[in-house]
Amino acid sequence: MHDIRAIRDNPDAFVAGLKRRGLADAQSLADDVLAKDRDLRALLTRLQEMQARRNEASKLIGQAKAKKDEAQASALMAEVAGLKDEIQKGEEGEREQKKSLDDVLAGIPNLPADDVPDGENENNNVEVTSRAYGSRPSMNTAKEHFDLGEALGLMDFERAAKVSGARFVYLKGGLAKLERALGAFMLDIHTEKFGYTEVSPPLMVRSEAAFGTGQLPKFQDDLFAADRTVSFWERTLRAIEKNPNSTLLTADTDSEAFEDSFWLIPTAEVPLTNYVREEILDETQLPIRFTAWTPCFRAEAGAAGKDTRGMIRQHQFSKVELVSITTPEQSEAEHERMTDCAQEILKRLDLHHRVMTLCTGDMGFSAKKTYDIEVWLPGQNRFREISSCSNCGEFQARRMNTRYRGKDGKVKGPVHTLNGSGLAVGRTLIAIMENYQNSDGSIAIPDALRPYMGGMEKIAK
């Protein structure tokens, strides 16, 4: 969420940032925001004036009655009653106007950092050459992961489609074990070497949490809703919990069911970042670093026709997530550190990869700067994203109302939030399969993973 005061103080910078993001209607959008802001502030001023006059008139009523001036007292009482009605209407209008302004602000993406390259799409991303690692493995012929997995009899898309539809898979035997080994391996590195705190978070979140990290309202179509109907009896028990003196006979007996909205998490970023929502943190606590290995659920609404074969783009996949909560002064260095942490996994697995700085047109909604880590896949003969590490600045913190208190005890403002994949487990499994494939179709196990695989050296049919 954007700071309306910053937009008000420097509208030209706001428009310039939106134009860099590729918003053709940047100026009209800014004009609309500022017009709504002016209207809201004018209404607030008018409300303050009416409230001041009502207070003044209320005092004058007492003075008029003391002077036994009933005519004056009656006139003032009528004025106070009229002001009360006008203030009530004005407060309703204030709520409507504030919601209208907030709704517009909620749909505007974060502004890019100054050092983010300008561009329209992934073709304009810029490689960070100093972060490149390894070289392409020498192979006469390289198969894609789904050909390898199906030939091993350990990857079954056809049966998964019968059970759940497209973009799901059954992993069995050695590949299922490899997925589990990868998650544990990543968590151990991030907790033992880099000091992240491991968390087992909820896999369903409320709408407020999805709003906080920017998934709602703009990207609702990419989420899986998990609405549930709450029974009459559960509703009654809740009423009793709120009022322990109540009984079943006196509790709310409206038998009409009602719904609670939940969303399956698209990434553990959502519950991990929202862990500090609506809190004021002490500066001495920061940075806070969390990691979690969870399943993730994405509708892939805009992925029709893309990666229809294999595990690259699934509705359900597992990922180890990294989240940091920092002060504004810490966030840039934390972004570099987080990217180092994600890269370390690939280095220990000896997987060739590169790091790209995303251009303004390719960044996610909440990010101000993003590094994508892309791993080499010999079967596809191309690099594919395996991690995205983003600095969101104060954007998510404003949506979550999360601030921090300085060492002097004064509240300074919003924290900064960062998130990254450390790594996408399914895509790491794909990278191992394609980079460690043998001519006989077996998959060699990287040395770093063998302790997690019970000493297994390869996966064979």
C-alpha positions as a Markdown table, in Angstrom:
| # | Residue | x | y | z |
|---|---|---|---|---|
| 1 | Met | 0.0 | 0.0 | 0.0 |
| 2 | His | 1.2 | 3.5 | -0.8 |
| 3 | Asp | 1.6 | 6.4 | 1.6 |
| 4 | Ile | -0.9 | 9.0 | 0.5 |
| 5 | Arg | 1.2 | 11.7 | 2.1 |
| 6 | Ala | 4.1 | 10.8 | 0.0 |
| 7 | Ile | 1.9 | 10.9 | -3.1 |
| 8 | Arg | 0.5 | 14.2 | -2.1 |
| 9 | Asp | 4.0 | 15.7 | -1.4 |
| 10 | Asn | 5.6 | 14.5 | -4.6 |
| 11 | Pro | 3.0 | 13.4 | -7.2 |
| 12 | Asp | 5.5 | 13.7 | -10.0 |
| 13 | Ala | 7.8 | 11.0 | -8.5 |
| 14 | Phe | 4.7 | 8.8 | -8.0 |
| 15 | Val | 3.7 | 9.2 | -11.6 |
| 16 | Ala | 7.2 | 8.6 | -12.8 |
| 17 | Gly | 7.4 | 5.4 | -10.8 |
| 18 | Leu | 4.1 | 4.1 | -12.2 |
| 19 | Lys | 5.2 | 4.9 | -15.7 |
| 20 | Arg | 8.4 | 2.9 | -15.2 |
| 21 | Arg | 6.1 | 0.0 | -14.1 |
| 22 | Gly | 4.5 | 0.2 | -17.5 |
| 23 | Leu | 1.2 | 1.8 | -16.4 |
| 24 | Ala | 0.0 | 3.8 | -19.4 |
| 25 | Asp | -2.7 | 5.6 | -17.3 |
| 26 | Ala | -0.2 | 6.6 | -14.6 |
| 27 | Gln | -1.1 | 10.3 | -14.7 |
| 28 | Ser | -4.9 | 9.8 | -14.6 |
| 29 | Leu | -4.5 | 7.2 | -11.8 |
| 30 | Ala | -2.5 | 9.7 | -9.7 |
| 31 | Asp | -5.0 | 12.4 | -10.5 |
| 32 | Asp | -7.9 | 10.2 | -9.3 |
| 33 | Val | -6.0 | 9.3 | -6.1 |
| 34 | Leu | -5.3 | 13.0 | -5.3 |
| 35 | Ala | -8.9 | 14.0 | -6.1 |
| 36 | Lys | -10.3 | 11.4 | -3.8 |
| 37 | Asp | -7.7 | 12.5 | -1.2 |
| 38 | Arg | -8.8 | 16.2 | -1.5 |
| 39 | Asp | -12.4 | 15.3 | -1.2 |
| 40 | Leu | -11.8 | 13.2 | 1.9 |
| 41 | Arg | -9.7 | 15.9 | 3.6 |
| 42 | Ala | -12.3 | 18.5 | 2.7 |
| 43 | Leu | -15.0 | 16.3 | 4.3 |
| 44 | Leu | -12.9 | 15.8 | 7.4 |
| 45 | Thr | -12.4 | 19.5 | 7.7 |
| 46 | Arg | -16.1 | 20.1 | 7.4 |
| 47 | Leu | -16.8 | 17.4 | 10.1 |
| 48 | Gln | -14.3 | 19.0 | 12.5 |
| 49 | Glu | -16.0 | 22.4 | 12.0 |
| 50 | Met | -19.5 | 20.9 | 12.6 |
| 51 | Gln | -18.3 | 19.1 | 15.7 |
| 52 | Ala | -16.7 | 22.3 | 17.0 |
| 53 | Arg | -19.9 | 24.2 | 16.4 |
| 54 | Arg | -22.0 | 21.5 | 18.1 |
| 55 | Asn | -19.8 | 21.6 | 21.2 |
| 56 | Glu | -20.0 | 25.4 | 21.2 |
| 57 | Ala | -23.8 | 25.4 | 20.8 |
| 58 | Ser | -24.1 | 22.8 | 23.5 |
| 59 | Lys | -22.4 | 25.1 | 25.9 |
| 60 | Leu | -24.5 | 28.1 | 24.8 |
| 61 | Ile | -27.7 | 26.1 | 25.6 |
| 62 | Gly | -26.7 | 26.0 | 29.2 |
| 63 | Gln | -26.0 | 29.7 | 29.2 |
| 64 | Ala | -29.3 | 30.5 | 27.6 |
| 65 | Lys | -31.2 | 28.3 | 30.1 |
| 66 | Ala | -29.3 | 30.1 | 32.9 |
| 67 | Lys | -30.6 | 33.4 | 31.5 |
| 68 | Lys | -34.1 | 31.8 | 31.1 |
| 69 | Asp | -33.9 | 32.6 | 27.4 |
| 70 | Glu | -36.0 | 29.7 | 26.3 |
| 71 | Ala | -36.3 | 30.9 | 22.7 |
| 72 | Gln | -32.5 | 31.0 | 22.3 |
| 73 | Ala | -32.2 | 27.6 | 24.1 |
| 74 | Ser | -34.7 | 26.0 | 21.7 |
| 75 | Ala | -33.0 | 27.4 | 18.7 |
| 76 | Leu | -29.7 | 26.1 | 19.8 |
| 77 | Met | -31.1 | 22.7 | 20.7 |
| 78 | Ala | -32.6 | 22.5 | 17.2 |
| 79 | Glu | -29.2 | 23.5 | 15.7 |
| 80 | Val | -27.4 | 20.8 | 17.8 |
| 81 | Ala | -29.9 | 18.2 | 16.7 |
| 82 | Gly | -29.4 | 19.2 | 13.0 |
| 83 | Leu | -25.7 | 19.1 | 13.4 |
| 84 | Lys | -25.9 | 15.7 | 15.0 |
| 85 | Asp | -27.7 | 14.4 | 11.9 |
| 86 | Glu | -25.3 | 16.1 | 9.5 |
| 87 | Ile | -22.3 | 14.7 | 11.4 |
| 88 | Gln | -23.7 | 11.2 | 11.3 |
| 89 | Lys | -24.2 | 11.5 | 7.5 |
| 90 | Gly | -20.8 | 13.0 | 7.1 |
| 91 | Glu | -19.2 | 10.2 | 9.1 |
| 92 | Glu | -20.9 | 7.7 | 6.8 |
| 93 | Gly | -19.6 | 9.6 | 3.8 |
| 94 | Glu | -16.1 | 9.6 | 5.3 |
| 95 | Arg | -16.2 | 5.8 | 5.6 |
| 96 | Glu | -17.4 | 5.5 | 2.0 |
| 97 | Gln | -14.8 | 8.0 | 0.7 |
| 98 | Lys | -11.9 | 6.4 | 2.6 |
| 99 | Lys | -12.9 | 3.0 | 1.3 |
| 100 | Ser | -13.0 | 4.3 | -2.2 |
| 101 | Leu | -9.5 | 5.8 | -1.8 |
| 102 | Asp | -8.1 | 2.7 | -0.1 |
| 103 | Asp | -9.6 | 0.5 | -2.9 |
| 104 | Val | -7.7 | 2.4 | -5.5 |
| 105 | Leu | -4.5 | 2.5 | -3.6 |
| 106 | Ala | -4.8 | -1.3 | -2.9 |
| 107 | Gly | -4.6 | -2.0 | -6.6 |
| 108 | Ile | -1.5 | 0.0 | -7.4 |
| 109 | Pro | 1.8 | -1.9 | -7.5 |
| 110 | Asn | 4.9 | -1.0 | -5.6 |
| 111 | Leu | 7.2 | 1.6 | -7.1 |
| 112 | Pro | 10.5 | 0.2 | -8.5 |
| 113 | Ala | 13.8 | 1.1 | -6.7 |
| 114 | Asp | 16.1 | 3.5 | -8.5 |
| 115 | Asp | 18.6 | 0.8 | -9.6 |
| 116 | Val | 16.0 | -1.5 | -11.1 |
| 117 | Pro | 16.5 | -1.6 | -14.9 |
| 118 | Asp | 13.7 | -0.3 | -17.1 |
| 119 | Gly | 11.9 | -2.7 | -19.4 |
| 120 | Glu | 8.7 | -4.3 | -20.5 |
| 121 | Asn | 9.2 | -8.0 | -19.9 |
| 122 | Glu | 11.7 | -10.8 | -19.1 |
| 123 | Asn | 13.7 | -10.0 | -22.3 |
| 124 | Asn | 14.8 | -6.8 | -20.6 |
| 125 | Asn | 16.1 | -8.4 | -17.4 |
| 126 | Val | 19.8 | -7.9 | -16.6 |
| 127 | Glu | 22.2 | -10.6 | -15.5 |
| 128 | Val | 24.3 | -10.1 | -12.4 |
| 129 | Thr | 27.4 | -11.6 | -13.9 |
| 130 | Ser | 29.3 | -11.6 | -10.6 |
| 131 | Arg | 26.8 | -14.1 | -9.2 |
| 132 | Ala | 27.0 | -16.7 | -11.9 |
| 133 | Tyr | 28.0 | -20.2 | -10.9 |
| 134 | Gly | 29.2 | -23.3 | -12.7 |
| 135 | Ser | 29.0 | -24.3 | -16.3 |
| 136 | Arg | 26.7 | -26.4 | -18.5 |
| 137 | Pro | 27.2 | -30.1 | -18.1 |
| 138 | Ser | 28.5 | -32.0 | -21.1 |
| 139 | Met | 25.9 | -34.4 | -22.4 |
| 140 | Asn | 25.4 | -36.1 | -25.8 |
| 141 | Thr | 21.6 | -36.2 | -25.4 |
| 142 | Ala | 19.6 | -34.9 | -22.5 |
| 143 | Lys | 16.1 | -35.9 | -21.6 |
| 144 | Glu | 13.5 | -33.8 | -19.9 |
| 145 | His | 12.5 | -34.7 | -16.3 |
| 146 | Phe | 9.1 | -36.0 | -17.2 |
| 147 | Asp | 10.6 | -38.5 | -19.7 |
| 148 | Leu | 13.1 | -39.6 | -17.1 |
| 149 | Gly | 10.5 | -39.9 | -14.3 |
| 150 | Glu | 8.0 | -41.8 | -16.4 |
| 151 | Ala | 10.6 | -44.2 | -17.7 |
| 152 | Leu | 11.6 | -44.9 | -14.1 |
| 153 | Gly | 8.0 | -45.6 | -13.2 |
| 154 | Leu | 8.3 | -43.0 | -10.4 |
| 155 | Met | 6.4 | -40.0 | -11.9 |
| 156 | Asp | 2.8 | -40.5 | -12.8 |
| 157 | Phe | 0.8 | -37.6 | -14.4 |
| 158 | Glu | -1.9 | -39.7 | -15.9 |
| 159 | Arg | -3.2 | -41.2 | -12.7 |
| 160 | Ala | -2.9 | -37.8 | -11.0 |
| 161 | Ala | -5.1 | -36.3 | -13.7 |
| 162 | Lys | -7.8 | -38.9 | -13.1 |
| 163 | Val | -7.8 | -38.0 | -9.4 |
| 164 | Ser | -7.2 | -34.3 | -9.4 |
| 165 | Gly | -7.1 | -33.0 | -13.0 |
| 166 | Ala | -4.3 | -31.4 | -15.0 |
| 167 | Arg | -1.1 | -29.9 | -13.4 |
| 168 | Phe | -0.8 | -32.5 | -10.6 |
| 169 | Val | 1.6 | -35.5 | -10.2 |
| 170 | Tyr | 2.2 | -38.6 | -8.2 |
| 171 | Leu | 5.9 | -39.0 | -7.1 |
| 172 | Lys | 6.8 | -42.5 | -5.9 |
| 173 | Gly | 9.8 | -44.4 | -4.5 |
| 174 | Gly | 13.1 | -42.7 | -5.0 |
| 175 | Leu | 11.7 | -39.5 | -6.4 |
| 176 | Ala | 9.3 | -39.1 | -3.5 |
| 177 | Lys | 12.2 | -39.6 | -1.1 |
| 178 | Leu | 14.3 | -37.2 | -3.1 |
| 179 | Glu | 11.6 | -34.5 | -2.7 |
| 180 | Arg | 11.6 | -35.1 | 1.0 |
| 181 | Ala | 15.4 | -35.1 | 1.2 |
| 182 | Leu | 15.6 | -31.8 | -0.6 |
| 183 | Gly | 13.2 | -30.0 | 1.8 |
| 184 | Ala | 15.0 | -31.2 | 4.8 |
| 185 | Phe | 18.4 | -30.4 | 3.3 |
| 186 | Met | 17.3 | -26.8 | 2.5 |
| 187 | Leu | 15.8 | -26.3 | 6.0 |
| 188 | Asp | 19.0 | -27.5 | 7.6 |
| 189 | Ile | 21.2 | -25.1 | 5.6 |
| 190 | His | 19.0 | -22.1 | 6.2 |
| 191 | Thr | 18.6 | -22.7 | 10.0 |
| 192 | Glu | 22.0 | -24.0 | 10.9 |
| 193 | Lys | 24.2 | -21.9 | 8.6 |
| 194 | Phe | 22.2 | -18.8 | 8.1 |
| 195 | Gly | 20.3 | -18.5 | 11.3 |
| 196 | Tyr | 16.7 | -18.6 | 10.0 |
| 197 | Thr | 14.0 | -19.7 | 12.5 |
| 198 | Glu | 12.1 | -22.7 | 11.2 |
| 199 | Val | 8.3 | -22.3 | 11.3 |
| 200 | Ser | 5.5 | -24.7 | 10.5 |
| 201 | Pro | 2.8 | -22.2 | 9.5 |
| 202 | Pro | -1.0 | -22.5 | 8.7 |
| 203 | Leu | -1.7 | -23.6 | 5.1 |
| 204 | Met | -5.0 | -21.6 | 5.0 |
| 205 | Val | -5.2 | -17.9 | 5.6 |
| 206 | Arg | -7.9 | -15.3 | 5.9 |
| 207 | Ser | -8.5 | -12.6 | 3.4 |
| 208 | Glu | -6.8 | -10.0 | 5.5 |
| 209 | Ala | -3.6 | -11.9 | 5.4 |
| 210 | Ala | -3.7 | -12.4 | 1.7 |
| 211 | Phe | -4.4 | -8.7 | 1.3 |
| 212 | Gly | -1.4 | -7.9 | 3.6 |
| 213 | Thr | 1.1 | -9.5 | 1.3 |
| 214 | Gly | -0.6 | -8.3 | -1.9 |
| 215 | Gln | -2.3 | -11.4 | -3.2 |
| 216 | Leu | -5.7 | -9.8 | -2.7 |
| 217 | Pro | -7.7 | -8.2 | -4.2 |
| 218 | Lys | -5.7 | -8.0 | -7.5 |
| 219 | Phe | -4.7 | -11.7 | -7.9 |
| 220 | Gln | -7.8 | -13.5 | -6.5 |
| 221 | Asp | -8.0 | -15.6 | -9.7 |
| 222 | Asp | -4.6 | -17.1 | -8.9 |
| 223 | Leu | -5.7 | -18.3 | -5.5 |
| 224 | Phe | -7.7 | -21.4 | -4.4 |
| 225 | Ala | -10.6 | -20.4 | -2.2 |
| 226 | Ala | -11.4 | -22.7 | 0.8 |
| 227 | Asp | -14.7 | -21.2 | 2.0 |
| 228 | Arg | -16.4 | -23.3 | 4.6 |
| 229 | Thr | -20.0 | -23.2 | 5.8 |
| 230 | Val | -20.2 | -23.0 | 9.6 |
| 231 | Ser | -23.0 | -25.0 | 11.2 |
| 232 | Phe | -25.7 | -23.6 | 13.5 |
| 233 | Trp | -24.2 | -25.5 | 16.4 |
| 234 | Glu | -20.7 | -24.1 | 15.9 |
| 235 | Arg | -22.2 | -20.6 | 15.6 |
| 236 | Thr | -24.1 | -21.2 | 18.8 |
| 237 | Leu | -20.9 | -22.4 | 20.6 |
| 238 | Arg | -19.0 | -19.3 | 19.4 |
| 239 | Ala | -21.8 | -17.1 | 20.8 |
| 240 | Ile | -21.5 | -18.9 | 24.2 |
| 241 | Glu | -17.6 | -18.5 | 24.1 |
| 242 | Lys | -18.0 | -14.8 | 23.6 |
| 243 | Asn | -20.6 | -14.6 | 26.5 |
| 244 | Pro | -19.9 | -17.4 | 29.0 |
| 245 | Asn | -23.0 | -16.4 | 31.0 |
| 246 | Ser | -25.1 | -17.4 | 28.0 |
| 247 | Thr | -26.8 | -20.8 | 27.5 |
| 248 | Leu | -27.9 | -22.8 | 24.5 |
| 249 | Leu | -31.4 | -21.4 | 25.1 |
| 250 | Thr | -30.4 | -17.8 | 25.2 |
| 251 | Ala | -27.6 | -18.0 | 22.5 |
| 252 | Asp | -28.2 | -16.7 | 19.0 |
| 253 | Thr | -30.6 | -19.4 | 17.6 |
| 254 | Asp | -30.7 | -18.1 | 14.0 |
| 255 | Ser | -30.3 | -21.4 | 12.2 |
| 256 | Glu | -29.1 | -19.7 | 9.0 |
| 257 | Ala | -25.5 | -20.9 | 8.2 |
| 258 | Phe | -22.8 | -18.5 | 7.4 |
| 259 | Glu | -19.4 | -18.6 | 5.7 |
| 260 | Asp | -15.8 | -18.0 | 6.7 |
| 261 | Ser | -13.4 | -17.1 | 3.9 |
| 262 | Phe | -10.1 | -18.9 | 3.7 |
| 263 | Trp | -7.5 | -19.2 | 1.0 |
| 264 | Leu | -5.0 | -22.0 | 0.4 |
| 265 | Ile | -1.5 | -20.4 | 0.6 |
| 266 | Pro | 0.1 | -19.7 | -2.8 |
| 267 | Thr | 3.4 | -19.5 | -0.9 |
| 268 | Ala | 4.5 | -19.5 | 2.7 |
| 269 | Glu | 5.4 | -15.9 | 2.3 |
| 270 | Val | 1.8 | -15.1 | 3.2 |
| 271 | Pro | 1.6 | -16.7 | 6.7 |
| 272 | Leu | 5.2 | -16.0 | 7.5 |
| 273 | Thr | 5.1 | -12.3 | 6.7 |
| 274 | Asn | 1.7 | -11.8 | 8.4 |
| 275 | Tyr | 3.1 | -13.3 | 11.6 |
| 276 | Val | 3.9 | -9.7 | 12.6 |
| 277 | Arg | 0.7 | -8.1 | 11.2 |
| 278 | Glu | -0.8 | -5.3 | 13.2 |
| 279 | Glu | 2.2 | -5.2 | 15.6 |
| 280 | Ile | 4.8 | -2.7 | 16.7 |
| 281 | Leu | 8.1 | -4.4 | 16.8 |
| 282 | Asp | 11.2 | -3.3 | 18.8 |
| 283 | Glu | 14.1 | -2.3 | 16.7 |
| 284 | Thr | 16.3 | -4.6 | 18.7 |
| 285 | Gln | 14.3 | -7.6 | 17.4 |
| 286 | Leu | 15.1 | -6.8 | 13.8 |
| 287 | Pro | 16.0 | -8.4 | 11.5 |
| 288 | Ile | 13.6 | -11.3 | 12.0 |
| 289 | Arg | 14.3 | -14.3 | 9.7 |
| 290 | Phe | 11.8 | -17.1 | 9.1 |
| 291 | Thr | 11.9 | -20.2 | 6.9 |
| 292 | Ala | 9.3 | -22.8 | 6.2 |
| 293 | Trp | 8.8 | -25.8 | 4.0 |
| 294 | Thr | 5.2 | -26.1 | 2.9 |
| 295 | Pro | 3.0 | -27.2 | 0.0 |
| 296 | Cys | 1.8 | -24.3 | -2.1 |
| 297 | Phe | -1.4 | -24.0 | -4.2 |
| 298 | Arg | -1.8 | -21.8 | -7.3 |
| 299 | Ala | -4.6 | -21.7 | -9.8 |
| 300 | Glu | -2.1 | -20.6 | -12.6 |
| 301 | Ala | -4.9 | -18.6 | -14.1 |
| 302 | Gly | -2.7 | -17.0 | -16.6 |
| 303 | Ala | -0.7 | -20.1 | -17.6 |
| 304 | Ala | -3.0 | -21.6 | -20.2 |
| 305 | Gly | -0.9 | -23.5 | -22.7 |
| 306 | Lys | 2.4 | -22.9 | -20.8 |
| 307 | Asp | 4.4 | -25.9 | -19.5 |
| 308 | Thr | 1.6 | -28.3 | -19.9 |
| 309 | Arg | 3.9 | -31.2 | -19.6 |
| 310 | Gly | 5.9 | -32.0 | -16.5 |
| 311 | Met | 6.3 | -30.4 | -13.1 |
| 312 | Ile | 7.4 | -26.9 | -14.0 |
| 313 | Arg | 4.0 | -25.3 | -13.4 |
| 314 | Gln | 1.8 | -27.2 | -11.0 |
| 315 | His | -1.3 | -26.4 | -9.0 |
| 316 | Gln | 0.3 | -28.0 | -6.0 |
| 317 | Phe | 4.0 | -27.9 | -5.3 |
| 318 | Ser | 6.4 | -27.7 | -2.3 |
| 319 | Lys | 8.8 | -24.8 | -1.6 |
| 320 | Val | 11.1 | -23.7 | 1.2 |
| 321 | Glu | 10.4 | -20.0 | 1.8 |
| 322 | Leu | 12.6 | -17.3 | 3.3 |
| 323 | Val | 11.1 | -14.2 | 4.9 |
| 324 | Ser | 12.9 | -11.3 | 6.6 |
| 325 | Ile | 11.4 | -8.4 | 8.6 |
| 326 | Thr | 13.9 | -5.5 | 8.8 |
| 327 | Thr | 14.3 | -1.8 | 9.5 |
| 328 | Pro | 14.5 | 0.4 | 6.3 |
| 329 | Glu | 18.2 | 0.8 | 6.8 |
| 330 | Gln | 18.8 | -3.0 | 6.8 |
| 331 | Ser | 16.6 | -4.1 | 3.8 |
| 332 | Glu | 19.0 | -3.6 | 0.9 |
| 333 | Ala | 21.8 | -5.6 | 2.6 |
| 334 | Glu | 19.3 | -8.2 | 3.7 |
| 335 | His | 18.2 | -8.6 | 0.1 |
| 336 | Glu | 21.7 | -9.4 | -1.0 |
| 337 | Arg | 22.1 | -11.8 | 1.9 |
| 338 | Met | 18.8 | -13.6 | 1.2 |
| 339 | Thr | 19.9 | -14.1 | -2.4 |
| 340 | Asp | 23.2 | -15.5 | -1.2 |
| 341 | Cys | 21.3 | -18.0 | 1.0 |
| 342 | Ala | 19.2 | -19.2 | -1.8 |
| 343 | Gln | 22.3 | -19.5 | -4.1 |
| 344 | Glu | 24.1 | -21.6 | -1.5 |
| 345 | Ile | 21.7 | -24.4 | -1.9 |
| 346 | Leu | 22.4 | -24.6 | -5.7 |
| 347 | Lys | 26.1 | -24.3 | -5.1 |
| 348 | Arg | 26.1 | -27.3 | -2.6 |
| 349 | Leu | 24.2 | -29.3 | -5.2 |
| 350 | Asp | 26.7 | -28.1 | -7.8 |
| 351 | Leu | 24.0 | -26.9 | -10.2 |
| 352 | His | 24.9 | -24.3 | -12.9 |
| 353 | His | 22.8 | -21.1 | -12.4 |
| 354 | Arg | 22.7 | -17.4 | -13.0 |
| 355 | Val | 21.1 | -14.4 | -11.3 |
| 356 | Met | 18.9 | -11.9 | -13.1 |
| 357 | Thr | 17.8 | -8.4 | -11.9 |
| 358 | Leu | 14.2 | -8.2 | -13.0 |
| 359 | Cys | 13.2 | -5.1 | -15.0 |
| 360 | Thr | 10.4 | -2.8 | -14.0 |
| 361 | Gly | 7.9 | -4.6 | -16.3 |
| 362 | Asp | 8.7 | -8.1 | -15.0 |
| 363 | Met | 8.6 | -7.6 | -11.2 |
| 364 | Gly | 5.9 | -8.9 | -8.9 |
| 365 | Phe | 3.1 | -6.6 | -7.6 |
| 366 | Ser | 4.6 | -6.1 | -4.1 |
| 367 | Ala | 8.3 | -5.9 | -5.0 |
| 368 | Lys | 10.5 | -2.8 | -5.3 |
| 369 | Lys | 13.5 | -4.9 | -6.5 |
| 370 | Thr | 13.8 | -8.6 | -7.4 |
| 371 | Tyr | 16.5 | -11.1 | -8.2 |
| 372 | Asp | 15.5 | -14.2 | -10.0 |
| 373 | Ile | 17.8 | -17.2 | -9.7 |
| 374 | Glu | 17.7 | -19.3 | -12.9 |
| 375 | Val | 19.0 | -22.9 | -13.0 |
| 376 | Trp | 20.2 | -24.6 | -16.1 |
| 377 | Leu | 18.0 | -27.4 | -17.4 |
| 378 | Pro | 19.8 | -29.6 | -20.0 |
| 379 | Gly | 16.6 | -31.3 | -21.1 |
| 380 | Gln | 15.0 | -28.0 | -22.0 |
| 381 | Asn | 18.4 | -26.5 | -23.1 |
| 382 | Arg | 17.6 | -23.3 | -21.2 |
| 383 | Phe | 17.6 | -21.5 | -17.8 |
| 384 | Arg | 14.5 | -21.6 | -15.7 |
| 385 | Glu | 13.6 | -19.7 | -12.6 |
| 386 | Ile | 14.1 | -21.6 | -9.4 |
| 387 | Ser | 14.0 | -18.7 | -6.9 |
| 388 | Ser | 12.7 | -15.2 | -6.8 |
| 389 | Cys | 14.1 | -13.0 | -4.0 |
| 390 | Ser | 12.3 | -9.7 | -3.5 |
| 391 | Asn | 12.6 | -6.6 | -1.4 |
| 392 | Cys | 9.2 | -5.2 | -0.8 |
| 393 | Gly | 10.3 | -2.1 | 1.2 |
| 394 | Glu | 7.4 | -0.8 | 3.3 |
| 395 | Phe | 4.7 | -1.8 | 0.8 |
| 396 | Gln | 3.5 | -4.9 | 2.6 |
| 397 | Ala | 4.0 | -3.5 | 6.1 |
| 398 | Arg | 1.6 | -0.6 | 5.3 |
| 399 | Arg | -1.0 | -3.2 | 4.2 |
| 400 | Met | -0.4 | -5.2 | 7.4 |
| 401 | Asn | -0.1 | -2.1 | 9.7 |
| 402 | Thr | 3.3 | -3.4 | 11.0 |
| 403 | Arg | 5.6 | -0.8 | 12.4 |
| 404 | Tyr | 8.7 | -0.7 | 14.6 |
| 405 | Arg | 9.8 | 1.2 | 17.7 |
| 406 | Gly | 13.3 | 2.7 | 17.8 |
| 407 | Lys | 15.7 | 2.3 | 20.7 |
| 408 | Asp | 14.5 | 5.7 | 22.0 |
| 409 | Gly | 11.0 | 4.2 | 22.5 |
| 410 | Lys | 9.4 | 6.2 | 19.7 |
| 411 | Val | 7.5 | 4.6 | 16.9 |
| 412 | Lys | 9.4 | 5.2 | 13.7 |
| 413 | Gly | 7.2 | 3.9 | 10.9 |
| 414 | Pro | 6.7 | 0.8 | 8.8 |
| 415 | Val | 9.1 | -2.1 | 8.8 |
| 416 | His | 10.5 | -3.5 | 5.5 |
| 417 | Thr | 9.7 | -7.0 | 4.4 |
| 418 | Leu | 11.6 | -9.4 | 2.1 |
| 419 | Asn | 10.8 | -12.8 | 0.7 |
| 420 | Gly | 12.4 | -15.4 | -1.4 |
| 421 | Ser | 12.4 | -19.1 | -2.4 |
| 422 | Gly | 15.1 | -21.0 | -0.8 |
| 423 | Leu | 14.3 | -23.0 | -3.0 |
| 424 | Ala | 11.3 | -24.3 | -5.0 |
| 425 | Val | 11.6 | -28.0 | -4.1 |
| 426 | Gly | 9.9 | -29.4 | -7.2 |
| 427 | Arg | 12.0 | -27.3 | -9.6 |
| 428 | Thr | 15.2 | -28.3 | -7.7 |
| 429 | Leu | 14.2 | -31.9 | -8.1 |
| 430 | Ile | 13.7 | -31.3 | -11.8 |
| 431 | Ala | 17.2 | -29.7 | -12.0 |
| 432 | Ile | 18.8 | -32.6 | -10.3 |
| 433 | Met | 17.0 | -35.1 | -12.6 |
| 434 | Glu | 18.1 | -33.3 | -15.7 |
| 435 | Asn | 21.6 | -32.4 | -14.6 |
| 436 | Tyr | 22.5 | -35.7 | -12.9 |
| 437 | Gln | 20.9 | -38.1 | -15.5 |
| 438 | Asn | 22.9 | -41.0 | -16.7 |
| 439 | Ser | 22.8 | -42.6 | -20.1 |
| 440 | Asp | 20.9 | -45.6 | -18.7 |
| 441 | Gly | 18.1 | -43.4 | -17.5 |
| 442 | Ser | 19.1 | -43.5 | -13.8 |
| 443 | Ile | 19.6 | -40.3 | -11.7 |
| 444 | Ala | 22.8 | -39.8 | -9.7 |
| 445 | Ile | 22.3 | -38.4 | -6.2 |
| 446 | Pro | 24.4 | -35.3 | -5.5 |
| 447 | Asp | 27.0 | -35.9 | -2.7 |
| 448 | Ala | 25.3 | -33.3 | -0.4 |
| 449 | Leu | 22.0 | -35.1 | -0.5 |
| 450 | Arg | 23.3 | -38.7 | 0.1 |
| 451 | Pro | 23.1 | -38.5 | 3.9 |
| 452 | Tyr | 19.4 | -37.5 | 3.5 |
| 453 | Met | 18.8 | -40.4 | 1.1 |
| 454 | Gly | 20.1 | -43.1 | 3.4 |
| 455 | Gly | 23.4 | -43.3 | 1.5 |
| 456 | Met | 21.6 | -43.9 | -1.8 |
| 457 | Glu | 23.9 | -43.1 | -4.8 |
| 458 | Lys | 21.4 | -43.2 | -7.6 |
| 459 | Ile | 17.7 | -43.7 | -8.4 |
| 460 | Ala | 17.2 | -46.4 | -10.9 |
| 461 | Lys | 14.3 | -48.4 | -12.3 |
